[in-house]
Amino acid sequence: MDVFVILGLFVIFCAVLILPFSAKKIEKNLELFLFCCGILALTISGFTTLSGEPTGWSLAIITEALTSPLNIASVWGIPIGIVQIVLIVGLLIYCFHHRLERAINTVVESLSLTLIVPLLIIVLGLISSIISAILAAIILVEIVNALPLVKEAKIEITVISCFSIGLGAGLTPLGEPLTTIVISKLAGEPYHAGFLFLFDKLGIYIVPAVIILGILGLLALKKRKTDETSLKCVVERETVRDIVIRAGKVYLFIMALIFLGEGFKPLILGYVVLIPPEALYWANMVSAVLDNATLAAAEISPVLSLNQITSALLGLLISGGMLIPGNIPNIIAAGKTGITSREWARLGIPLGLALMAVFFCILFIPTLLGLA
């Protein structure tokens, strides 16, 4: 691979990782920044080839970038995508916000916040594999924004919840694009992966982790005082313009992730997939800034053992919560609540590293010590 391509892609990766934290203008326009970086990465990758196949710009990539945000599933022959979900749910909340506000107030009056917060994190985490991580994230931010909590508590609970949603979405192919790709790649010999394949293999790790995240959410709540100026929940009514702009930003964000994922393929396929399983687990932390579906498509194969598949997927799912670009739920939640890259990383990075360390010990230490 040309040194120019390697250095160019490495510089772009460093820019994506560092600049959102050091430049306020970039932080406020993160979607546009990532979109520009994706265009640069895809352009630079066009100066090399992979296994004789051309890389860089193509009509297929442009078509995927334009259509993927609008088409993740089909209901009665009608394409449904992330952008439509964000837009439709936003408009429904706009129309029925008074009813939603009353419903949330009723729940808060009936149950204490110390019960609501962990239940919210656990339930949304577990059902995200059925209703999709996107819809779970939208529900999350509407409820968290309405709760009578100080800003710091809302940020911490949102970040922890997005870790839970990102992990929980890994249990079925309905949860997110990554899981859909994995099931399609493992559908044949020797695994014959079906709808419950991921739940059977990952559930023993993910379900306890989601429950632990619920407990962490409770600890975060107790650490922060509730807003004593008002115990009444208020659902803010956005303007239609705000709702449309947010849907447009999500569209741009997803296009950016597709361009970045395709642009970094020379590095992913040339180096990342050659890393030993123990190191690959940690190397998958790059999914904190890259599309984890692209990484899964490159890494997951029927020739891998179950342990290799499990460790690779857990590394991708966990690290996706560390930074805003790592997961679509993060993107939706941060955009709706106004969480900055720095605010997210302040909790997301240490929490992600702690989860990665715990699961590394569970997955690899027994083998390295010769105990398994």
Residue pairs with C-beta under 8 A, 6 or more apart in sequence:
1 48
1 266
1 270
2 47
2 48
4 44
4 47
5 44
5 45
5 47
5 48
5 266
6 266
6 267
8 40
8 41
8 44
9 41
9 44
9 45
9 263
9 264
9 266
9 267
10 267
12 37
12 40
12 41
12 44
12 263
13 264
13 267
13 286
13 289
15 37
16 34
16 37
16 260
16 289
16 325
17 289
19 26
19 33
20 26
20 27
20 30
20 33
20 324
20 341
21 27
21 341
21 342
21 345
26 33
27 340
27 341
27 342
30 253
30 324
30 325
30 341
31 249
31 252
31 253
31 256
32 252
34 253
34 256
34 257
34 260
34 325
35 252
35 253
35 255
35 256
35 259
37 256
37 260
38 255
38 256
38 257
38 258
38 259
38 260
38 263
39 259
40 263
41 259
41 260
41 262
41 263
41 264
42 56
42 57
42 61
42 259
42 262
42 263
43 56
43 57
43 263
44 56
44 263
45 55
45 56
45 262
45 263
45 264
45 265
45 266
46 54
46 55
46 56
46 57
47 56
48 55
48 266
49 55
50 265
50 266
50 269
50 270
55 262
55 265
55 266
61 258
61 259
61 262
64 258
65 254
65 255
65 258
65 259
66 255
68 81
68 254
68 255
68 258
69 81
69 82
69 83
69 250
69 251
69 254
69 255
70 79
70 81
70 82
70 83
70 84
70 251
71 79
71 80
71 81
72 80
72 81
72 82
72 177
73 79
73 80
73 81
74 80
82 134
82 250
82 251
82 254
82 328
83 247
83 248
83 250
83 251
83 254
85 132
85 134
85 135
85 138
86 134
86 138
86 246
86 247
86 250
86 332
87 243
87 244
87 247
89 135
89 138
90 138
90 238
90 243
90 246
90 247
91 240
91 243
93 100
93 142
93 235
93 238
94 237
94 238
94 240
94 243
97 235
97 237
98 235
100 142
100 146
100 235
101 146
101 233
101 234
101 235
104 143
104 146
104 147
104 233
104 235
105 232
105 233
107 116
108 116
108 147
108 148
108 231
108 233
113 147
113 148
113 149
113 221
113 226
114 218
114 221
114 222
116 147
117 147
117 157
117 214
117 217
117 218
117 220
117 221
118 214
118 215
118 217
118 218
119 214
120 140
120 143
120 144
120 157
120 161
120 217
121 157
121 160
121 161
121 164
121 210
121 213
121 214
121 217
122 164
122 210
122 211
122 213
122 214
124 136
124 139
124 140
124 161
124 164
124 165
124 168
125 136
125 161
125 164
125 165
125 167
125 168
125 210
125 213
125 214
126 168
126 171
126 207
126 210
127 136
127 168
128 135
128 136
128 164
128 165
128 166
128 168
128 169
128 175
128 329
129 168
129 169
129 170
129 171
129 172
129 174
129 175
129 179
129 199
130 172
130 174
130 175
131 174
132 169
132 174
132 175
132 176
133 165
133 166
133 168
133 169
133 175
133 176
133 327
133 328
133 329
134 328
134 329
134 332
136 165
136 168
136 169
136 329
137 162
137 165
137 328
137 329
137 330
137 332
137 333
138 332
138 336
140 158
140 161
140 162
140 165
140 329
140 333
141 158
141 332
141 333
141 336
141 337
142 235
142 336
144 154
144 157
144 158
144 161
144 337
145 154
145 235
145 236
145 336
145 337
146 233
146 234
146 235
146 236
147 154
147 233
148 226
148 227
148 230
148 231
148 232
148 233
149 157
149 221
149 224
149 226
149 227
150 224
150 225
150 226
150 227
152 224
153 220
153 221
153 223
153 224
153 226
154 337
155 337
155 339
155 343
155 344
155 347
156 217
156 220
156 223
156 224
156 347
157 217
157 220
157 221
158 333
158 334
158 337
158 339
159 321
159 339
159 344
159 347
159 348
159 351
160 213
160 216
160 217
160 220
160 347
160 351
161 213
161 217
161 333
162 321
162 327
162 329
162 330
162 333
163 213
163 318
163 321
163 348
163 351
163 352
163 355
164 210
164 213
164 214
165 327
165 329
166 176
166 317
166 318
166 320
166 321
166 326
166 327
166 329
166 330
167 206
167 209
167 210
167 213
167 317
167 318
167 321
168 175
168 206
168 210
169 175
169 176
169 179
169 317
169 329
170 176
170 178
170 179
170 198
170 202
170 206
170 313
170 317
171 179
171 198
171 199
171 202
171 203
171 206
172 179
172 195
172 196
172 198
172 199
173 179
173 180
173 182
173 183
173 195
173 198
174 180
176 293
176 327
176 328
177 293
178 292
178 293
178 296
178 313
178 316
178 317
179 198
181 293
181 296
181 297
181 300
182 193
182 198
182 296
182 300
182 309
182 313
183 193
183 194
183 195
183 197
183 198
185 297
185 300
185 301
185 302
186 193
186 197
186 300
186 302
186 309
187 193
187 194
188 302
189 302
190 302
191 197
191 302
198 313
201 306
201 309
201 310
202 310
202 313
202 314
205 310
205 314
205 359
205 362
206 317
209 355
209 359
216 351
246 335
246 336
249 335
250 328
250 331
250 332
250 335
253 325
253 331
254 328
257 290
257 291
257 325
258 291
258 294
260 289
260 290
260 291
261 290
261 291
261 293
261 294
261 295
262 294
264 290
264 294
265 294
265 298
268 294
268 295
268 298
269 298
272 280
272 283
272 286
272 295
272 298
272 299
273 280
273 298
273 299
275 283
277 307
277 308
277 311
277 312
277 364
278 311
278 360
278 364
278 368
280 299
280 311
280 312
280 315
281 311
281 312
281 314
281 315
281 356
281 360
281 363
281 364
282 315
282 356
282 360
283 315
284 295
284 299
284 312
284 315
284 316
284 319
285 315
285 319
285 322
285 352
285 356
286 295
286 319
287 295
287 315
287 316
287 319
287 320
287 326
288 319
288 320
288 322
288 323
288 325
288 326
288 352
289 323
289 325
289 326
290 325
292 316
292 317
292 320
292 326
292 327
295 316
296 312
296 313
296 316
299 312
300 309
300 312
300 313
304 312
307 363
307 367
310 363
311 363
311 364
314 359
314 363
315 356
318 352
318 355
318 356
318 359
319 326
319 352
319 356
320 326
320 327
320 330
321 327
321 330
321 348
321 351
321 352
322 345
322 348
322 349
322 351
322 352
322 353
323 330
323 341
323 344
323 345
323 348
323 349
324 330
324 331
324 334
324 339
324 341
324 344
325 331
330 344
333 339
334 340
334 344
365 371
366 372
